[in-house]
C-alpha cells in the first residue's frame, strides 16, 4: 500500500526557478522514490524503484536525457 502523500517529505530541486514553474517534487521511500507535480500535489505521485530513479537522475546529470 502506498504511503499517504501527507506522510511523505517531498522536496524540490535546488535548480527550481524562483517562480517555481515546471517542477517536480521527490520524496524518499524505502528502496524507492515518489515523484509528483509541484503544481498539482494533490493529484498523486508515481513511485520508481531506487535503481531506476538513480539511472534517470544520472542520465539527466550526464546530458544523456
C-alpha positions in Angstrom: 0.0 0.0 0.0 1.5 3.4 -1.0 2.1 5.8 1.8 -0.3 8.8 2.2 1.1 11.9 0.5 0.8 13.8 3.8 3.3 11.4 5.4 5.9 11.9 2.7 8.6 14.6 2.9 8.6 16.0 -0.7 11.4 18.3 -1.7 12.1 20.4 -4.8 15.4 20.6 -6.7 17.8 23.3 -5.8 17.6 24.2 -9.5 14.0 25.2 -9.2 13.4 28.7 -10.5 12.1 31.5 -8.2 8.7 31.2 -10.0 8.6 27.5 -9.2 7.1 26.6 -12.6 7.6 23.2 -14.3 9.0 21.5 -11.3 8.6 18.0 -9.8 9.0 17.1 -6.2 10.6 14.0 -4.9 10.2 12.1 -1.6 12.3 9.2 -0.4 10.7 5.8 0.2 12.3 2.6 1.4 14.0 1.4 -1.8 12.1 3.8 -4.0 11.4 7.5 -4.8 8.0 9.1 -5.0 7.7 11.8 -7.7 4.8 14.4 -8.1 4.0 17.5 -10.0 4.7 20.6 -7.8 1.8 22.5 -9.3 -0.7 19.7 -8.6 0.5 17.9 -5.4 -3.0 16.6 -4.6 -3.1 14.7 -8.0 -1.0 11.9 -6.5 2.5 10.7 -7.2 4.4 8.0 -9.1 6.8 5.5 -7.4 10.0 4.5 -9.0 12.3 1.8 -7.7 15.6 3.3 -6.4 17.8 1.8 -9.1 15.5 3.2 -11.9 15.4 6.6 -10.2 19.2 6.7 -9.8 19.6 5.7 -13.5 17.3 8.5 -14.6 19.0 11.1 -12.4 22.4 10.0 -13.7 21.2 10.2 -17.3 20.0 13.8 -16.7 23.2 14.9 -15.0 25.4 13.5 -17.7 23.3 15.0 -20.5 22.0 11.7 -22.0 18.5 13.0 -21.4 
